[in-house]
Amino acid sequence: MLIFLWLTYVVLSIITSIKVVLNKRNPLAAALWLVIIWLAPYLGVFFYFMLGINRVKRKAVGMRKGLHRYNHPTLEKFIVTEGKLDLHEISSYYIPLAKSIHRLAEQSLIDGNEIEPLFTGNTAYNAMLEAIAYSKNLSC
């Protein structure tokens, strides 16, 4: 009976450890969960499944599966090439930026957009207030 309990603990801990390593993005959090799983028999596995899984994010991903993303005809299937950038009157100097934006935001760099880096919280907050005021003026 003792061997069965020990084998069950080892198998559950291995399965949970694999789940932790594959799903946790923060290495420190993953390491802490692994310590808890292996040093607290059965309780570590229980605590991970109760507290360690982000169910809100998982539910949000599940809810978005049926929704179609907004696709502007110009941006649909946009592959960053020099020819495409010339078509949109974008300098080839911006190819790395266009690729980064396309990968990160799933949007494309097109004429008329601009990026303004905001390095402090105060400048970001003031820029947000200005944008809100500007949008209110447009809607009136």
PABA-507732 format. One record per residue: residue number from 1; chain; x negated, z, y of N, C-alpha, C in turn. Coordinates in pm, whole numbers. Layout:
// PABA-507732
<node k="NUM" c="A" n_x="X" n_z="Z" n_y="Y" ca_x="X" ca_z="Z" ca_y="Y" c_x="X" c_z="Z" c_y="Y"/>
...
// end
This chain:
// PABA-507732
<node k="1" c="A" n_x="-83" n_z="0" n_y="-120" ca_x="0" ca_z="0" ca_y="0" c_x="-87" c_z="0" c_y="126"/>
<node k="2" c="A" n_x="-195" n_z="76" n_y="123" ca_x="-284" ca_z="85" ca_y="237" c_x="-350" c_z="-50" c_y="265"/>
<node k="3" c="A" n_x="-387" n_z="-120" n_y="158" ca_x="-449" ca_z="-253" ca_y="172" c_x="-349" c_z="-351" c_y="234"/>
<node k="4" c="A" n_x="-223" n_z="-343" n_y="191" ca_x="-119" ca_z="-431" ca_y="247" c_x="-103" c_z="-407" c_y="398"/>
<node k="5" c="A" n_x="-99" n_z="-282" n_y="440" ca_x="-87" ca_z="-250" ca_y="583" c_x="-209" c_z="-299" c_y="661"/>
<node k="6" c="A" n_x="-328" n_z="-282" n_y="603" ca_x="-450" ca_z="-327" ca_y="669" c_x="-451" c_z="-480" c_y="681"/>
<node k="7" c="A" n_x="-415" n_z="-551" n_y="574" ca_x="-412" ca_z="-698" ca_y="577" c_x="-308" c_z="-749" c_y="678"/>
<node k="8" c="A" n_x="-193" n_z="-684" n_y="684" ca_x="-89" ca_z="-722" ca_y="781" c_x="-141" c_z="-704" c_y="923"/>
<node k="9" c="A" n_x="-209" n_z="-592" n_y="948" ca_x="-266" ca_z="-567" ca_y="1080" c_x="-368" c_z="-673" c_y="1117"/>
<node k="10" c="A" n_x="-456" n_z="-708" n_y="1025" ca_x="-560" ca_z="-807" ca_y="1051" c_x="-497" c_z="-944" c_y="1078"/>
<node k="11" c="A" n_x="-402" n_z="-985" n_y="996" ca_x="-338" ca_z="-1116" ca_y="1014" c_x="-263" c_z="-1122" c_y="1147"/>
<node k="12" c="A" n_x="-185" n_z="-1018" n_y="1177" ca_x="-113" ca_z="-1015" ca_y="1306" c_x="-209" c_z="-1016" c_y="1423"/>
<node k="13" c="A" n_x="-317" n_z="-942" n_y="1413" ca_x="-415" ca_z="-937" ca_y="1522" c_x="-485" c_z="-1071" c_y="1541"/>
<node k="14" c="A" n_x="-516" n_z="-1139" n_y="1434" ca_x="-580" ca_z="-1271" ca_y="1444" c_x="-486" c_z="-1370" c_y="1510"/>
<node k="15" c="A" n_x="-361" n_z="-1373" n_y="1465" ca_x="-263" ca_z="-1466" ca_y="1522" c_x="-242" c_z="-1437" c_y="1670"/>
<node k="16" c="A" n_x="-227" n_z="-1310" n_y="1705" ca_x="-206" ca_z="-1273" ca_y="1844" c_x="-331" c_z="-1302" c_y="1928"/>
<node k="17" c="A" n_x="-448" n_z="-1280" n_y="1872" ca_x="-572" ca_z="-1309" ca_y="1944" c_x="-584" c_z="-1458" c_y="1976"/>
<node k="18" c="A" n_x="-547" n_z="-1541" n_y="1881" ca_x="-550" ca_z="-1686" ca_y="1904" c_x="-453" c_z="-1721" c_y="2016"/>
<node k="19" c="A" n_x="-335" n_z="-1662" n_y="2015" ca_x="-236" ca_z="-1685" ca_y="2121" c_x="-290" c_z="-1643" c_y="2257"/>
<node k="20" c="A" n_x="-357" n_z="-1529" n_y="2262" ca_x="-413" ca_z="-1478" ca_y="2388" c_x="-519" c_z="-1575" c_y="2440"/>
<node k="21" c="A" n_x="-611" n_z="-1616" n_y="2354" ca_x="-720" ca_z="-1704" ca_y="2396" c_x="-666" c_z="-1838" c_y="2444"/>
<node k="22" c="A" n_x="-562" n_z="-1889" n_y="2381" ca_x="-508" ca_z="-2019" ca_y="2420" c_x="-421" c_z="-2012" c_y="2545"/>
<node k="23" c="A" n_x="-354" n_z="-1900" n_y="2571" ca_x="-255" ca_z="-1895" ca_y="2678" c_x="-298" c_z="-1822" c_y="2804"/>
<node k="24" c="A" n_x="-393" n_z="-1731" n_y="2796" ca_x="-433" ca_z="-1656" ca_y="2914" c_x="-537" c_z="-1735" c_y="2992"/>
<node k="25" c="A" n_x="-511" n_z="-1756" n_y="3122" ca_x="-605" ca_z="-1830" ca_y="3205" c_x="-713" c_z="-1740" c_y="3263"/>
<node k="26" c="A" n_x="-680" n_z="-1616" n_y="3286" ca_x="-775" ca_z="-1522" ca_y="3343" c_x="-859" c_z="-1462" c_y="3230"/>
<node k="27" c="A" n_x="-992" n_z="-1485" n_y="3230" ca_x="-1076" ca_z="-1436" ca_y="3122" c_x="-1076" c_z="-1283" c_y="3109"/>
<node k="28" c="A" n_x="-1069" n_z="-1214" n_y="3222" ca_x="-1068" ca_z="-1068" ca_y="3217" c_x="-940" c_z="-1018" c_y="3150"/>
<node k="29" c="A" n_x="-827" n_z="-1077" n_y="3186" ca_x="-700" ca_z="-1038" ca_y="3124" c_x="-703" c_z="-1068" c_y="2974"/>
<node k="30" c="A" n_x="-757" n_z="-1183" n_y="2938" ca_x="-765" ca_z="-1218" ca_y="2796" c_x="-853" c_z="-1118" c_y="2720"/>
<node k="31" c="A" n_x="-967" n_z="-1083" n_y="2779" ca_x="-1057" ca_z="-987" ca_y="2713" c_x="-990" c_z="-851" c_y="2698"/>
<node k="32" c="A" n_x="-919" n_z="-807" n_y="2801" ca_x="-851" ca_z="-678" ca_y="2792" c_x="-741" c_z="-679" c_y="2687"/>
<node k="33" c="A" n_x="-665" n_z="-789" n_y="2679" ca_x="-562" ca_z="-798" ca_y="2577" c_x="-624" c_z="-796" c_y="2437"/>
<node k="34" c="A" n_x="-737" n_z="-865" n_y="2420" ca_x="-803" ca_z="-866" ca_y="2289" c_x="-848" c_z="-725" c_y="2249"/>
<node k="35" c="A" n_x="-901" n_z="-650" n_y="2346" ca_x="-942" ca_z="-512" ca_y="2317" c_x="-822" c_z="-428" c_y="2276"/>
<node k="36" c="A" n_x="-712" n_z="-441" n_y="2352" ca_x="-592" ca_z="-364" ca_y="2320" c_x="-537" c_z="-402" c_y="2182"/>
<node k="37" c="A" n_x="-534" n_z="-531" n_y="2153" ca_x="-481" ca_z="-578" ca_y="2024" c_x="-563" c_z="-523" c_y="1908"/>
<node k="38" c="A" n_x="-696" n_z="-524" n_y="1920" ca_x="-780" ca_z="-484" ca_y="1808" c_x="-802" c_z="-333" c_y="1799"/>
<node k="39" c="A" n_x="-790" n_z="-261" n_y="1911" ca_x="-815" ca_z="-117" ca_y="1906" c_x="-689" c_z="-32" c_y="1888"/>
<node k="40" c="A" n_x="-574" n_z="-92" n_y="1908" ca_x="-448" ca_z="-19" ca_y="1888" c_x="-369" c_z="-89" c_y="1778"/>
<node k="41" c="A" n_x="-392" n_z="-51" n_y="1653" ca_x="-324" ca_z="-119" ca_y="1542" c_x="-172" c_z="-125" c_y="1562"/>
<node k="42" c="A" n_x="-119" n_z="-241" n_y="1546" ca_x="24" ca_z="-273" ca_y="1559" c_x="75" c_z="-253" c_y="1702"/>
<node k="43" c="A" n_x="38" n_z="-148" n_y="1770" ca_x="85" ca_z="-125" ca_y="1907" c_x="31" c_z="-232" c_y="2003"/>
<node k="44" c="A" n_x="-94" n_z="-272" n_y="1985" ca_x="-153" ca_z="-376" ca_y="2071" c_x="-77" c_z="-507" c_y="2060"/>
<node k="45" c="A" n_x="-44" n_z="-546" n_y="1938" ca_x="34" ca_z="-669" ca_y="1916" c_x="172" c_z="-654" c_y="1979"/>
<node k="46" c="A" n_x="234" n_z="-540" n_y="1958" ca_x="367" ca_z="-514" ca_y="2014" c_x="364" c_z="-520" c_y="2167"/>
<node k="47" c="A" n_x="265" n_z="-452" n_y="2227" ca_x="256" ca_z="-452" ca_y="2373" c_x="230" c_z="-592" c_y="2428"/>
<node k="48" c="A" n_x="146" n_z="-671" n_y="2359" ca_x="120" ca_z="-807" ca_y="2407" c_x="248" c_z="-889" c_y="2408"/>
<node k="49" c="A" n_x="325" n_z="-883" n_y="2300" ca_x="447" ca_z="-964" ca_y="2294" c_x="555" c_z="-912" c_y="2389"/>
<node k="50" c="A" n_x="550" n_z="-784" n_y="2425" ca_x="648" ca_z="-729" ca_y="2518" c_x="605" c_z="-747" c_y="2665"/>
<node k="51" c="A" n_x="476" n_z="-732" n_y="2694" ca_x="430" ca_z="-730" ca_y="2833" c_x="334" c_z="-844" c_y="2870"/>
<node k="52" c="A" n_x="269" n_z="-903" n_y="2773" ca_x="163" ca_z="-999" ca_y="2804" c_x="206" c_z="-1143" c_y="2819"/>
<node k="53" c="A" n_x="329" n_z="-1174" n_y="2784" ca_x="377" ca_z="-1312" ca_y="2794" c_x="461" c_z="-1327" c_y="2920"/>
<node k="54" c="A" n_x="428" n_z="-1427" n_y="3001" ca_x="500" ca_z="-1450" ca_y="3126" c_x="628" c_z="-1529" c_y="3094"/>
<node k="55" c="A" n_x="735" n_z="-1458" n_y="3075" ca_x="861" ca_z="-1522" ca_y="3037" c_x="929" c_z="-1593" c_y="3154"/>
<node k="56" c="A" n_x="902" n_z="-1549" n_y="3276" ca_x="962" ca_z="-1614" ca_y="3393" c_x="909" c_z="-1756" c_y="3405"/>
<node k="57" c="A" n_x="777" n_z="-1771" n_y="3395" ca_x="717" ca_z="-1904" ca_y="3403" c_x="765" c_z="-1991" c_y="3289"/>
<node k="58" c="A" n_x="770" n_z="-1935" n_y="3170" ca_x="814" ca_z="-2011" ca_y="3052" c_x="958" c_z="-2059" c_y="3070"/>
<node k="59" c="A" n_x="1045" n_z="-1972" n_y="3124" ca_x="1183" ca_z="-2009" ca_y="3146" c_x="1194" c_z="-2118" c_y="3254"/>
<node k="60" c="A" n_x="1113" n_z="-2106" n_y="3360" ca_x="1114" ca_z="-2206" ca_y="3468" c_x="1071" c_z="-2343" c_y="3415"/>
<node k="61" c="A" n_x="969" n_z="-2344" n_y="3331" ca_x="923" ca_z="-2471" ca_y="3272" c_x="1034" c_z="-2530" c_y="3186"/>
<node k="62" c="A" n_x="1102" n_z="-2446" n_y="3110" ca_x="1212" ca_z="-2493" ca_y="3025" c_x="1328" c_z="-2549" c_y="3106"/>
<node k="63" c="A" n_x="1357" n_z="-2487" n_y="3220" ca_x="1468" ca_z="-2534" ca_y="3303" c_x="1436" c_z="-2666" c_y="3371"/>
<node k="64" c="A" n_x="1306" n_z="-2692" n_y="3400" ca_x="1267" ca_z="-2815" ca_y="3468" c_x="1256" c_z="-2934" c_y="3374"/>
<node k="65" c="A" n_x="1260" n_z="-2912" n_y="3243" ca_x="1239" ca_z="-3022" ca_y="3149" c_x="1340" c_z="-3134" c_y="3167"/>
<node k="66" c="A" n_x="1463" n_z="-3101" n_y="3197" ca_x="1566" ca_z="-3204" ca_y="3209" c_x="1571" c_z="-3270" c_y="3347"/>
<node k="67" c="A" n_x="1498" n_z="-3214" n_y="3443" ca_x="1503" ca_z="-3268" ca_y="3579" c_x="1401" c_z="-3379" c_y="3597"/>
<node k="68" c="A" n_x="1438" n_z="-3476" n_y="3676" ca_x="1345" ca_z="-3583" ca_y="3708" c_x="1279" c_z="-3550" c_y="3841"/>
<node k="69" c="A" n_x="1150" n_z="-3572" n_y="3848" ca_x="1079" ca_z="-3548" ca_y="3973" c_x="1116" c_z="-3655" c_y="4074"/>
<node k="70" c="A" n_x="1108" n_z="-3617" n_y="4200" ca_x="1132" ca_z="-3712" ca_y="4307" c_x="1020" c_z="-3815" c_y="4307"/>
<node k="71" c="A" n_x="1055" n_z="-3939" n_y="4299" ca_x="955" ca_z="-4045" ca_y="4302" c_x="992" c_z="-4146" c_y="4410"/>
<node k="72" c="A" n_x="909" n_z="-4156" n_y="4508" ca_x="926" ca_z="-4258" ca_y="4610" c_x="878" c_z="-4389" c_y="4550"/>
<node k="73" c="A" n_x="946" n_z="-4501" n_y="4576" ca_x="905" ca_z="-4628" ca_y="4514" c_x="758" c_z="-4663" c_y="4537"/>
<node k="74" c="A" n_x="706" n_z="-4628" n_y="4654" ca_x="566" ca_z="-4659" ca_y="4683" c_x="472" c_z="-4575" c_y="4598"/>
<node k="75" c="A" n_x="513" n_z="-4453" n_y="4567" ca_x="426" ca_z="-4361" ca_y="4496" c_x="437" c_z="-4372" c_y="4344"/>
<node k="76" c="A" n_x="540" n_z="-4439" n_y="4296" ca_x="563" ca_z="-4447" ca_y="4153" c_x="449" c_z="-4522" c_y="4085"/>
<node k="77" c="A" n_x="394" n_z="-4461" n_y="3981" ca_x="285" ca_z="-4519" ca_y="3903" c_x="167" c_z="-4561" c_y="3991"/>
<node k="78" c="A" n_x="135" n_z="-4478" n_y="4090" ca_x="25" ca_z="-4506" ca_y="4182" c_x="-106" c_z="-4472" c_y="4115"/>
<node k="79" c="A" n_x="-190" n_z="-4570" n_y="4097" ca_x="-324" ca_z="-4549" ca_y="4041" c_x="-422" c_z="-4574" c_y="4155"/>
<node k="80" c="A" n_x="-511" n_z="-4479" n_y="4176" ca_x="-601" ca_z="-4488" ca_y="4290" c_x="-710" c_z="-4590" c_y="4261"/>
<node k="81" c="A" n_x="-700" n_z="-4702" n_y="4329" ca_x="-805" ca_z="-4804" ca_y="4324" c_x="-828" c_z="-4851" c_y="4467"/>
<node k="82" c="A" n_x="-939" n_z="-4917" n_y="4486" ca_x="-970" ca_z="-4965" ca_y="4620" c_x="-866" c_z="-5066" c_y="4667"/>
<node k="83" c="A" n_x="-817" n_z="-5150" n_y="4575" ca_x="-716" ca_z="-5248" ca_y="4611" c_x="-586" c_z="-5183" c_y="4655"/>
<node k="84" c="A" n_x="-544" n_z="-5078" n_y="4583" ca_x="-421" ca_z="-5007" ca_y="4620" c_x="-438" c_z="-4939" c_y="4755"/>
<node k="85" c="A" n_x="-557" n_z="-4882" n_y="4778" ca_x="-580" ca_z="-4816" ca_y="4907" c_x="-577" c_z="-4918" c_y="5020"/>
<node k="86" c="A" n_x="-633" n_z="-5036" n_y="4997" ca_x="-629" ca_z="-5141" ca_y="5099" c_x="-485" c_z="-5183" c_y="5128"/>
<node k="87" c="A" n_x="-403" n_z="-5188" n_y="5023" ca_x="-263" ca_z="-5223" ca_y="5038" c_x="-191" c_z="-5125" c_y="5131"/>
<node k="88" c="A" n_x="-228" n_z="-5000" n_y="5122" ca_x="-167" ca_z="-4897" ca_y="5206" c_x="-250" c_z="-4868" c_y="5331"/>
<node k="89" c="A" n_x="-347" n_z="-4953" n_y="5358" ca_x="-434" ca_z="-4941" ca_y="5476" c_x="-508" c_z="-4809" c_y="5481"/>
<node k="90" c="A" n_x="-563" n_z="-4768" n_y="5366" ca_x="-642" ca_z="-4646" ca_y="5356" c_x="-787" c_z="-4686" c_y="5328"/>
<node k="91" c="A" n_x="-880" n_z="-4628" n_y="5401" ca_x="-1021" ca_z="-4659" ca_y="5386" c_x="-1071" c_z="-4617" c_y="5249"/>
<node k="92" c="A" n_x="-1166" n_z="-4694" n_y="5193" ca_x="-1222" ca_z="-4661" ca_y="5062" c_x="-1301" c_z="-4530" c_y="5068"/>
<node k="93" c="A" n_x="-1333" n_z="-4485" n_y="5186" ca_x="-1401" ca_z="-4357" ca_y="5205" c_x="-1318" c_z="-4242" c_y="5149"/>
<node k="94" c="A" n_x="-1186" n_z="-4259" n_y="5145" ca_x="-1095" ca_z="-4154" ca_y="5103" c_x="-1059" c_z="-4159" c_y="4954"/>
<node k="95" c="A" n_x="-1125" n_z="-4243" n_y="4875" ca_x="-1093" ca_z="-4253" ca_y="4733" c_x="-1103" c_z="-4117" c_y="4661"/>
<node k="96" c="A" n_x="-1212" n_z="-4040" n_y="4680" ca_x="-1216" ca_z="-3909" ca_y="4612" c_x="-1102" c_z="-3816" c_y="4656"/>
<node k="97" c="A" n_x="-1067" n_z="-3817" n_y="4783" ca_x="-957" ca_z="-3734" ca_y="4832" c_x="-824" c_z="-3781" c_y="4773"/>
<node k="98" c="A" n_x="-804" n_z="-3912" n_y="4769" ca_x="-680" ca_z="-3966" ca_y="4715" c_x="-667" c_z="-3932" c_y="4567"/>
<node k="99" c="A" n_x="-776" n_z="-3938" n_y="4492" ca_x="-771" ca_z="-3903" ca_y="4350" c_x="-739" c_z="-3755" c_y="4332"/>
<node k="100" c="A" n_x="-800" n_z="-3671" n_y="4414" ca_x="-775" ca_z="-3527" ca_y="4403" c_x="-630" c_z="-3495" c_y="4434"/>
<node k="101" c="A" n_x="-577" n_z="-3552" n_y="4540" ca_x="-438" ca_z="-3526" ca_y="4578" c_x="-344" c_z="-3576" c_y="4468"/>
<node k="102" c="A" n_x="-373" n_z="-3693" n_y="4414" ca_x="-288" ca_z="-3749" ca_y="4309" c_x="-288" c_z="-3659" c_y="4185"/>
<node k="103" c="A" n_x="-405" n_z="-3605" n_y="4149" ca_x="-414" ca_z="-3518" ca_y="4032" c_x="-349" c_z="-3383" c_y="4058"/>
<node k="104" c="A" n_x="-372" n_z="-3325" n_y="4174" ca_x="-324" ca_z="-3190" ca_y="4202" c_x="-176" c_z="-3185" c_y="4238"/>
<node k="105" c="A" n_x="-133" n_z="-3274" n_y="4327" ca_x="4" ca_z="-3265" ca_y="4378" c_x="97" c_z="-3370" c_y="4320"/>
<node k="106" c="A" n_x="43" n_z="-3457" n_y="4235" ca_x="121" ca_z="-3567" ca_y="4179" c_x="186" c_z="-3650" c_y="4289"/>
<node k="107" c="A" n_x="120" n_z="-3656" n_y="4401" ca_x="161" ca_z="-3741" ca_y="4512" c_x="40" c_z="-3825" c_y="4551"/>
<node k="108" c="A" n_x="65" n_z="-3929" n_y="4625" ca_x="-43" ca_z="-4019" ca_y="4660" c_x="-74" c_z="-4010" c_y="4808"/>
<node k="109" c="A" n_x="-196" n_z="-4046" n_y="4840" ca_x="-240" ca_z="-4049" ca_y="4978" c_x="-191" c_z="-4180" c_y="5038"/>
<node k="110" c="A" n_x="-99" n_z="-4172" n_y="5133" ca_x="-47" ca_z="-4292" ca_y="5197" c_x="-63" c_z="-4280" c_y="5347"/>
<node k="111" c="A" n_x="-54" n_z="-4390" n_y="5414" ca_x="-73" ca_z="-4396" ca_y="5559" c_x="29" c_z="-4306" c_y="5629"/>
<node k="112" c="A" n_x="-17" n_z="-4233" n_y="5728" ca_x="72" ca_z="-4148" ca_y="5805" c_x="64" c_z="-4002" c_y="5768"/>
<node k="113" c="A" n_x="6" n_z="-3971" n_y="5653" ca_x="-12" ca_z="-3831" ca_y="5613" c_x="-142" c_z="-3779" c_y="5672"/>
<node k="114" c="A" n_x="-148" n_z="-3651" n_y="5697" ca_x="-273" ca_z="-3593" ca_y="5742" c_x="-287" c_z="-3454" c_y="5684"/>
<node k="115" c="A" n_x="-411" n_z="-3413" n_y="5670" ca_x="-441" ca_z="-3281" ca_y="5616" c_x="-516" c_z="-3203" c_y="5721"/>
<node k="116" c="A" n_x="-471" n_z="-3082" n_y="5748" ca_x="-539" ca_z="-2996" ca_y="5844" c_x="-577" c_z="-2867" c_y="5772"/>
<node k="117" c="A" n_x="-706" n_z="-2844" n_y="5751" ca_x="-746" ca_z="-2721" ca_y="5683" c_x="-717" c_z="-2599" c_y="5770"/>
<node k="118" c="A" n_x="-659" n_z="-2497" n_y="5712" ca_x="-628" ca_z="-2373" ca_y="5782" c_x="-709" c_z="-2263" c_y="5715"/>
<node k="119" c="A" n_x="-809" n_z="-2213" n_y="5784" ca_x="-907" ca_z="-2125" ca_y="5721" c_x="-870" c_z="-1977" c_y="5726"/>
<node k="120" c="A" n_x="-780" n_z="-1939" n_y="5814" ca_x="-743" ca_z="-1797" ca_y="5821" c_x="-593" c_z="-1783" c_y="5809"/>
<node k="121" c="A" n_x="-549" n_z="-1663" n_y="5778" ca_x="-406" ca_z="-1637" ca_y="5766" c_x="-334" c_z="-1657" c_y="5898"/>
<node k="122" c="A" n_x="-398" n_z="-1619" n_y="6008" ca_x="-333" ca_z="-1634" ca_y="6139" c_x="-310" c_z="-1780" c_y="6174"/>
<node k="123" c="A" n_x="-410" n_z="-1866" n_y="6149" ca_x="-391" ca_z="-2007" ca_y="6181" c_x="-285" c_z="-2069" c_y="6090"/>
<node k="124" c="A" n_x="-282" n_z="-2028" n_y="5962" ca_x="-180" ca_z="-2081" ca_y="5871" c_x="-41" c_z="-2036" c_y="5914"/>
<node k="125" c="A" n_x="-28" n_z="-1908" n_y="5952" ca_x="101" ca_z="-1856" ca_y="5994" c_x="150" c_z="-1926" c_y="6121"/>
<node k="126" c="A" n_x="61" n_z="-1943" n_y="6218" ca_x="99" ca_z="-2013" ca_y="6341" c_x="138" c_z="-2158" c_y="6314"/>
<node k="127" c="A" n_x="67" n_z="-2223" n_y="6223" ca_x="100" ca_z="-2362" ca_y="6188" c_x="238" c_z="-2369" c_y="6121"/>
<node k="128" c="A" n_x="269" n_z="-2269" n_y="6037" ca_x="402" ca_z="-2266" ca_y="5973" c_x="512" c_z="-2246" c_y="6077"/>
<node k="129" c="A" n_x="489" n_z="-2157" n_y="6172" ca_x="589" ca_z="-2134" ca_y="6277" c_x="610" c_z="-2260" c_y="6360"/>
<node k="130" c="A" n_x="501" n_z="-2330" n_y="6392" ca_x="513" ca_z="-2455" ca_y="6467" c_x="590" c_z="-2560" c_y="6387"/>
<node k="131" c="A" n_x="563" n_z="-2570" n_y="6257" ca_x="633" ca_z="-2667" ca_y="6173" c_x="783" c_z="-2634" c_y="6165"/>
<node k="132" c="A" n_x="817" n_z="-2505" n_y="6157" ca_x="957" ca_z="-2465" ca_y="6153" c_x="1025" c_z="-2501" c_y="6284"/>
<node k="133" c="A" n_x="959" n_z="-2471" n_y="6395" ca_x="1016" ca_z="-2502" ca_y="6526" c_x="1033" c_z="-2653" c_y="6542"/>
<node k="134" c="A" n_x="936" n_z="-2730" n_y="6496" ca_x="942" ca_z="-2876" ca_y="6505" c_x="1058" c_z="-2931" c_y="6423"/>
<node k="135" c="A" n_x="1076" n_z="-2877" n_y="6301" ca_x="1185" ca_z="-2925" ca_y="6216" c_x="1320" c_z="-2886" c_y="6273"/>
<node k="136" c="A" n_x="1330" n_z="-2771" n_y="6338" ca_x="1454" ca_z="-2730" ca_y="6402" c_x="1488" c_z="-2823" c_y="6517"/>
<node k="137" c="A" n_x="1386" n_z="-2864" n_y="6593" ca_x="1408" ca_z="-2957" ca_y="6705" c_x="1453" c_z="-3093" c_y="6657"/>
<node k="138" c="A" n_x="1403" n_z="-3136" n_y="6542" ca_x="1444" ca_z="-3264" ca_y="6488" c_x="1589" c_z="-3264" c_y="6440"/>
<node k="139" c="A" n_x="1632" n_z="-3150" n_y="6383" ca_x="1767" ca_z="-3145" ca_y="6329" c_x="1874" c_z="-3125" c_y="6436"/>
<node k="140" c="A" n_x="1835" n_z="-3084" n_y="6556" ca_x="1934" ca_z="-3061" ca_y="6661" c_x="1976" c_z="-3186" c_y="6731"/>
// end
